[in-house]
Amino acid sequence: SCLASWDLHEVEFFDQNGNQIFATADTSTGSSAGNYEPSNAVDGDLSSFWAGDHDHGLACGCWSEEKMDVQAIDFTLPEESYLSRIEV
């Protein structure tokens, strides 16, 4: 359906030495209510997730370029760091 969205279960950041860097997450475009907070995307729990905003209809069957950038999640690292990898 065109009310479908996407969910982000986990994102992990690693420095140049392979150490995990713990980020915080926020959003101004997707869901930030209920059990689907942006912080779920960085909480280390694969069973929790951040839910995008279902009102935008991002399912493949109703995708159009005008919907680009209507959902975003922002990650903040505790300090400036060189990243060696990001795992999604």
Secondary structure, DSSP 4 states (H G I P E B T S, - for coil): -TT---EE---EEEETTS-EE--EEE-SSS--STT--GGGGGSS-TT--EEP-GGG--SGGG--GGGTTSS--EEE-SS---EEEEE-
